Amino acid sequence: MPRSKSKSVSFHEDVTNDTFHLSETKISDVKGSAEKRTMTLIGKNVCHDSVYINAAKIFQGIRNKKPKDKMLVRYGDDSVSPALTFEDEYSQRVSYELAFNALKYQEFLEEILLDSCVYPCHLLVVMLYDLQDRKFEAREIFDEEEPVAEVRKIEHFLYSFRIKLAAALARYRIKHDALSIEYILPETIQKQEQRASALPLCVWINTFKTSLQDVVRDLKNKGFTEVESVSDFNRYTYCMDQHCHDVLFFPSSLKEELLNSDLFADCKLLLQDKSRSLAVHSVQALLNTDGDIIVAHVGSHLTIAHMSALRNHSMSRVFVCGVKSSAKADELRNLFNHMGCENIQLLYEDFTEIRPTDPRLQNAKVILLIPQCSGLGFSNPIDFILSEHGDAGLLRDLLQGSVSKDKLCRLAERQLTELMHAMKFKVQAIVYCTSSVYPEENELVVKKALESGVEGHKLKRFRLIPPVFPTCSNPESCTDFFFRTELSEISSGCFLAIIAREKDSSENVSVQDILARAASKGLLGTTAEETKDDEKKQWKVTEHGNGVTASGTKPRRAAFHHHEVPSPSNINTAVSVSKAVTKLRKKNISQPVGYVQPKKPVSPAAGTGLPRVLKHTAHLPSIGKVHGRQMLARKARAERKKVVLKPVEIVFPPVISPYGRPQAGMP
């Protein structure tokens, strides 16, 4: 065929008349466990006609658009985006994978088609990628598959010119000195794909279906060995997570085998990124009662199920906002029933539409806010889009390596609005979690919300507190108020912040402060300064002339760390002790000083050099008069030197606030 654009073949699609909304994506109800075992990884030669149609629609919404002066291919009107309808989860994943691959190799595919004198269209581009990925072999077609005429027409054309297309592919590789088309990709994309492929599989244990002990025993029977960390992985091994007690890691090479196992088919193990487990475990650690939980976004149903499983043995309810439709509610109920969840309440309203005084949520103690974000911290963008109902534009942002400034501002503004709305609820704490790498979506949102003062005058203000994970073997990662994990070959990127309401001022006052204030007002008979001076030494009170001595040891001070807040019961006890001391002191003062029988004077021993006292001396007053004067002087001295009881301090064990975490190095 001559290389003339006038004779080039053109295909037009009938897929641009509908509206393209990812939020309206439809997935069929949960299938049986046997069918789920076949819905694992993407395989070659298995794409259905509907997959090509959906992949073309996705590609239409995310393809790179060049300036008009550099545009070699015009795809037509993209102002109206088509809607997506998927048969099941497997076809949804395959469609997104195919669209993402077409996006990555868009320039390469367009050049091959133009070199072969074929004018590209969305459907033609995605089908060409799949054809070359199959090494230009024929596709396997199933009898039960419903054919799509346009797909079959383009497939027949591409296959008939497969030799010409393969030659164009070879010329392109030679031109760019590439061993395969993977080497054509930018280095940043190659590294990202390497990280995603090497990322360990993170799963959490569904305690509605099984227990940690049962899973460990089952894995042992299957030939698995537990190791200390992911660095010790060697084929059939696994390790426990250091932060979340119900999270396990497996080598990435075992993905297909694990997904086909009965542990996954029966929903005993569920595959999900660790960042979401960190979020739900933070909520769990903040709850010490049967308080309810508000999940601000539907997001991933796995996150909701994990939260439900952690509260399995309590009376807590998990309220999920933003379900929107009865069809979505039915789908979620089917999923939750399949996983065994029972304590979940679905709310149709968006979170920002629900009033803080809503009577349904008055027992809520913690809000889990995982807002829509740029998602560039997620290792596998397809997983993020599918599990979090994310924007497919993430695929384009990932290839570009950044998010546009306008999009970032829109996301940050929405996140701030949602966090400020959450602060209006009468809850104890809020957990804020994103998969973003931008400060504009992370710490800046939290700081702006705290500075806004939206709580009003009737509620205590929120403050940042350190992470409160139930286990943390690496204290260094918990010293900052913000918790982060960096994007790497062993983890996705994650940002997590916890804000909790301040305690009443009375709960923040130590026992020492209460006693010092009482002493300064004269309630304890001494000043705060005198108390501090006297505490440096033992005290002794002696009744002169009677030989009676009362002594005691230095009382220990009750020292509290700045993260350790005494409980109200401790404060009340200290106040009671102080009052008792005051009453006792007043009682002692009101009682008269009793008569004390003087001891018989002891004559000095002979030869001591001391003068003897003569029994009969005319110049001395009588003994009775002397004794009387001695008693008056002694009584006067006793009146001037009344005994002042020392305040007694009782040392209590330190009480740590349920929303705080001791810093590293604390006792």
C-alpha positions, 0 to 999 in steps of 0.5 A: 500500500503506498504511503499516501495520506489521501489513501489512508484508512479512517475509522470513526467511533460511535462512542462520543455521544454519552456522558463520561462519569467515573462516579457512575461506573456500574459493576455487577453484584458480588459473584460466588467464590468460585467465579471470584477465583478466576477474576485475578490478573490480566491475561493475554488473548482474553479481552472481550469486545466490551473491554475494548469499548470501555478502554477506548472511552477511558483513553478518550478522557485521558489522552495527551492533547498536543498544541494545534501546531504540533498535532499530527492526529485529530481524534475529533470532538472530546467535549462530551465524554462517554459513560462506562458500564462494566460487566464485573470487576475483572473487565473493569480492571482490564479496561483501565489497564488497556487504556493506561498502556495506550496512554503510555505508548500513545505517541508510539502507536500513533506513529506506527499507524501513520507510518502504515497509512492508517488514521488513528481513532481511540478504539483503533489505538487501544486495539493496536496496543493489545495486538502488538502485546499479543505478538500479532497473534489472533485473539481468542473469542468465546462463544458466549461473548456478545459481539460488537460490530465495530470492534470486529471490523477494526480487529479484522483490518488490523489483523489483515495488515499485521505484517505491515504493522509489525514492520513499522514497529521494528523500524520504530525500535531501530530508530530509537535504539530500543530492545523493546517498547518498554525502553521507549518510556521515560525513566521515571515511568520505568522506575514507577512500574518497577516499584509497583511490580516489586511492592509486597502484597499487603493483606488484612485479616477479616476477623468476621471470618477467621482469626490471626491464629487460624490464618497462621496455622492455615499458612503453615499448612500451605507451606508458608514460613513467617520471617521478620521483615520484607527484606527476608522474603524468599518465595513462600514466606510472609511477615507481620506488620509493625504497626497493625496487628492484623496486617500481613505482607507477602512477596509480590510474586505470589499475587496470582497464587494467593488471589486464587486461594481459598483464603481470598475466595472466602474473604478471610484475607483481603488485599488492600494498601497499608495506608488505609489500614493505618487510618482505621487502626488510628481510629481504633486506638482513639476509641476507648468506649462504644462510641460510633464512627463517621466515615466521611466518604464511601471510598473503598468498601474494604476500608469500611469493612476493615473498620467494621471488623476492628469494632466487631466486639463492641457496640459501635456503629460505622456510619458511611456518608455519600452513598447517594443511590439505593442501587449503590447501597444495595451493592455495598450491602451485598459486599458487606454481607459477603464479608460478614460485616454487621455494624455498618449504617449507610447514609445517602447524603454527602458528608458536607450536607449532614448537619453536626447536630444530626440526631443519628450521629450524636454518639459519634466519637471519631471521624475518619476523613479520607478525601479525594486527593491527587493520589500520586503517592499510590504505587499502583494507580489502577488499584487506587482508581478502582478501589477509591473511585478515583479520577482517571486523570491520575493516569495522565498526571502520573505520566507527566510527573505532576498535577496541574496547579489549578487541579491541586488548588481545587483538591486542597480547597475541597479537602479544607472544606471537608475537614473544617466541616468535620471539626464542627461535629461534637466528636473527640478526634478526627483522623485525616489521611491522604495518598498525596505527596503535596504539602498543599493537600497534607499538612497545610490543609490541617494547619489552615483548618486548626487556625480557622477556629470553626469549632466556635465558643461552645466546643473545645478547640482541636489540637494536633496529637502524635500518631496513636498506633497500637504497635510501633516498633520504630519510635522515630517514625512516631515522634512527629505530629504527622505520620508519613511513609515515602513512596518506595519499593516496599510501601506506597506514599501516605500522609496521616494526621490526628487532631483531638479536642483539648481537655478542660483546663481543670484536667490540665492542672497538676496536684502541685499547682492546686496545693500551691494555689491553696497555700498562697491563699493561706488555706494550708497555713504556709506559702508556696515558697515556704512549701518548696523550701521545706520540701528540701529537708526533713521536718521536726517539731519538738515540744521544749522541755518534754522531750517528745519529737515528731519527725517524717521523711520528705514527701515525694512530688507527683511529677507529670510529663507534659503528655501525661494529664492527671485524671479528674479523679486524681485531682479530686482526691488531691483537693480532698486531702488538702481540705482535710489538712486544712480542717485538721490544722484549724482543729489543732489551733483551736485546742489549748496547749495542755500542761506538761509536767516538767522533768525533775532537774538533774544535778550536774555530776561532781567534778564537772566544774559547774557551780552547785545550786545551793538548796537554801539561798535567801536571795533566790525566789521561792521554787513555786514562784520560779515554776510559775514564771517558767510555765508562763514563759513556756505557754507564751512560747507555745502560743507564738510557735504553734505547729503548722502541719505540712501538706501531704502529697499522694503520688498517683500512677501517671495517667496518659490521655487516650488521644496522646502518645508518649514521646520517645524516651519517656519513662 
